[in-house]
Structures are given as C-alpha cells and as structure tokens.
C-alpha cells in the first residue's frame, strides 16, 4: 500500500485512511502524499481511524507532523472514527484543541460549521508540550508557538516526571520559539542532564539549530535527522554503553 492509496477525495474533503499498522514507513508515505497533493486552499483533511483501533506515541508524533503539513497547505484537519480510548488519551494530552476528534463520520459532517473553522484558526497560535514514557524512553512532543504571550508552563511538567535515562524531543511540530521559550527549554535540558539523563532532539528548524549552536548545547543535546535515527541511537547506546 503506497502513500497515494491512503489519500482519497470524498466530496469536498480529503480522507486519509490510517492503516491497521501505522509504522514509520506508512507515516512517511502518508505525509509525503499529503505534501505533494497540491490541494486548493482551505481543504479539510479528514484522518480516518476506522481500520486502526490503536494509537501509540509514534502515532501521536505522526498526527502532529500531519497537522503541520496541512497547515502549510492552508488546510485544516480532523480525526474521525476514532475510538473512546484514543480520544481520551489525546484529550489527556490536551491535543483536542488542535486535533478535533469525532466518533463517527456522521458526527464530523454535522459539525462542519463556521465555528469549527474559527477554532481551528485560533488553535494555530497555541503551544503544547506532551510526553509519554515508553520502554525507558521519555518521548516529548513540542508543538505550536513556544513564545510569549503563550503559556509555556506545560514544558515544566517534564521536571516532575519519573527519572528516565533517555529523553527524545520531537520538534517537527514546533513552528516558533523565542528567547523566553529557549530559556525554559534550556532549563529543562539542564535539569535532565543534572539527573543523569540524555537528551536527543530531531525535527529542528534552522532557527532552533542556530540557537542551539549559540548556546553551545551540542554537549548536552544530541541532534538527529528524524525519529528513526534517534531511536537507533538509543538502541545502540543501550547495547554499547561505552561507545
């Protein structure tokens, strides 16, 4: 199943069918297909979970990246046929503000009013920091605008987490970061280092990379090209701790 087969036009919407197994290859194919779809402005992308009852941390990162792609195309995004367990998990992570969720297609179609378009537009400026502890790795997603006047308090919750040896920061959904946000991120990274943890980051924009260089963070944050490289690094370090 290639990326184009995941994407289908239905009425005025573009439906994205999530496969039963949402692995890294499928995620990349879907995002590449969306990025190359050349839709008209204000296209609504509908992510259909009818075939996929499960959602893991990699799937959450995929949804945040997918939202960023649809915004870059001047589009909007919603999730349909998503079960209660997955909806509750995304709601607990406060992602319902940027990823509207509907139990059925019918519920989604009824909801399509100007109010939803307004909410989606407003959601583009918020900042969210979500985290999941999985197999000894703390997976952290930074999304939106990490800048004033947004509340950045959610990133401080990382300091309250159970100590983990590895912290992987997914910054693919981070649209903007100012000096205030960078100082808060620096404080969290220093806290992790003080506890003996290791920080890895991927998906950095050129501006964030430059800030990392200015602050000499190369010694405390390992930068990777993507999620696969970050996970491979952790796997290799766990097998060969002295390398």
C-alpha positions in Angstrom: 0.0 0.0 0.0 1.6 3.2 -1.1 1.1 6.7 0.2 -1.3 7.8 -2.6 -3.7 4.8 -1.7 -4.0 6.3 1.8 -5.4 9.5 0.4 -8.9 9.8 -1.2 -11.2 12.6 -2.3 -14.6 12.3 -0.7 -17.0 15.2 -1.5 -15.1 18.4 -0.6 -12.8 16.6 1.9 -9.5 14.7 1.5 -9.7 11.5 3.5 -6.6 9.9 4.9 -7.1 6.3 5.8 -4.9 5.2 8.7 -3.7 1.6 8.1 -4.1 -1.1 10.8 -0.3 -1.0 11.3 0.8 2.6 11.4 4.6 2.0 11.3 7.3 4.6 10.4 7.2 3.7 6.7 3.5 4.3 6.5 3.8 7.6 8.4 6.4 8.9 5.9 4.4 7.8 2.9 1.2 9.4 4.1 2.9 12.7 4.9 4.8 12.7 1.6 1.5 12.1 -0.2 -0.2 15.0 1.6 2.7 17.3 0.9 2.6 16.5 -2.8 -1.2 16.5 -3.1 -1.4 20.2 -4.2 -4.9 20.8 -2.8 -6.9 24.0 -3.1 -6.6 26.4 -0.2 -8.8 25.6 2.9 -9.0 21.9 2.1 -10.2 19.9 5.1 -8.1 16.7 5.6 -10.0 14.0 7.5 -7.9 11.3 9.2 -10.0 8.1 9.3 -9.1 5.7 12.1 -11.8 3.1 11.2 -9.1 0.5 10.5 -6.8 1.4 13.3 -8.1 0.9 16.9 -4.7 1.6 18.5 -2.6 4.8 18.8 1.0 4.7 20.2 3.5 7.5 20.9 4.8 7.3 17.3 1.3 7.8 16.0 0.8 10.9 18.1 4.0 12.4 16.7 2.7 11.5 13.2 -0.5 13.3 13.9 1.3 16.5 15.0 3.5 16.3 11.9 0.5 15.7 9.7 -1.2 18.8 11.2 1.8 20.9 10.5 1.7 19.7 6.8 -2.0 20.5 6.4 -1.4 24.0 7.9 1.4 24.6 5.5 -1.1 23.8 2.7 -3.6 26.3 4.2 -5.8 23.4 5.2 -7.5 22.1 8.3 -7.5 18.6 9.9 -10.0 16.5 11.9 -9.9 12.9 13.2 -12.9 10.6 12.6 -13.9 7.1 13.6 -11.5 7.3 16.5 -12.5 5.2 19.5 -13.0 6.5 23.0 -9.7 5.1 24.4 -7.7 7.0 21.8 -9.9 10.1 22.1 -9.4 10.1 25.9 -5.6 9.7 25.5 -5.4 12.6 23.1 -7.6 14.7 25.4 -5.5 13.9 28.4 -2.6 15.3 26.4 -4.6 18.5 25.6 -4.4 17.8 21.8 -8.1 18.2 21.2 -7.5 21.9 20.8 -5.5 21.3 17.6 -6.9 17.9 16.5 -10.7 18.0 16.5 -12.0 14.4 17.1 -15.2 12.7 16.1 -16.5 9.2 17.0 -18.2 8.8 13.6 -18.2 10.3 10.0 -21.8 11.4 10.7 -20.8 13.4 13.8 -18.0 15.0 11.8 -20.2 16.0 8.9 -22.8 17.6 11.3 -20.1 19.6 13.0 -18.9 21.4 9.9 -19.8 24.9 10.7 -18.0 28.3 10.7 -17.4 27.8 14.4 -15.0 24.9 13.8 -13.1 26.9 11.2 -12.7 29.7 13.7 -11.5 27.4 16.4 -9.0 25.7 14.1 -7.6 29.1 13.0 -7.2 30.2 16.6 -5.5 26.9 17.6 -2.6 27.6 15.3 -1.0 30.0 17.7 -1.0 27.9 20.9 1.9 26.0 22.4 1.6 22.4 23.6 4.2 20.1 25.2 3.1 16.4 25.6 5.1 13.5 26.8 4.8 9.7 27.0 7.1 7.3 28.9 7.6 4.2 26.8 10.2 1.4 27.1 12.5 3.5 29.3 12.3 6.5 26.9 10.5 9.7 27.6 9.1 10.8 24.2 8.4 14.6 24.2 6.4 16.5 21.5 6.8 20.2 21.3 4.1 21.8 19.1 3.0 25.3 18.0 4.5 28.6 19.1 6.8 28.4 22.0 6.8 32.1 22.5 5.2 34.8 24.6 2.3 35.6 25.2 1.5 31.8 25.1 1.6 29.9 28.3 4.7 27.7 28.3 4.1 26.1 31.7 3.4 22.7 30.2 7.1 22.1 29.4 7.9 22.4 33.1 5.9 19.3 33.8 8.8 17.3 32.4 10.8 18.1 35.6 8.1 16.2 37.6 8.4 13.0 35.6 9.9 9.8 36.8 13.6 9.8 36.0 14.3 8.3 32.6 17.8 7.7 31.0 16.6 8.9 27.6 14.6 12.0 26.6 13.7 12.3 22.9 12.4 15.8 21.9 10.2 15.8 18.7 10.4 19.4 17.4 8.8 18.8 14.0 5.6 20.5 15.1 7.4 23.4 16.7 6.6 26.5 14.5 8.3 29.2 16.5 10.5 29.6 19.6 11.6 32.9 21.1 14.3 33.7 23.7 11.9 33.2 26.6 10.9 29.7 25.3 14.5 28.8 24.6 15.5 29.7 28.2 12.7 27.5 29.5 13.8 24.6 27.2 17.4 25.1 28.3 16.3 24.9 32.0 14.6 21.6 31.3 17.6 20.2 29.4 19.9 21.2 32.2 17.6 19.5 34.7 17.7 16.3 32.7 21.5 16.4 32.5 21.8 17.0 36.2 19.7 13.8 36.9 22.0 11.8 34.6 19.6 11.7 31.7 20.4 12.1 28.0 18.6 14.5 25.7 18.1 13.9 21.9 16.3 16.2 19.6 15.1 15.9 16.0 13.0 18.0 13.6 14.8 21.2 14.5 14.2 24.2 12.2 17.2 26.2 11.1 16.5 28.9 13.6 16.3 26.5 16.5 19.6 24.8 15.3 21.2 28.2 15.3 20.0 28.9 18.8 21.4 25.5 20.0 24.8 26.4 18.5 24.8 29.9 20.1 24.0 28.3 23.5 26.7 25.6 23.0 24.1 22.8 23.5 25.9 20.2 21.4 27.4 18.7 24.5 24.1 18.2 26.2 21.7 17.6 23.3 22.3 15.1 20.6 20.7 16.2 17.3 19.3 13.6 14.9 17.7 14.0 11.5 14.5 12.1 12.4 12.7 9.8 14.8 14.2 6.6 13.3 17.8 7.9 13.8 17.0 9.0 17.4 15.6 5.6 18.3 18.5 3.8 16.6 21.0 5.9 18.6 19.3 4.9 21.9 19.2 1.2 20.9 22.9 1.3 20.0 23.9 3.2 23.2 21.9 0.7 25.3 23.8 -2.2 23.7 27.1 -0.5 23.8 27.1 2.0 26.7 30.8 2.8 26.4 30.7 3.9 22.7 
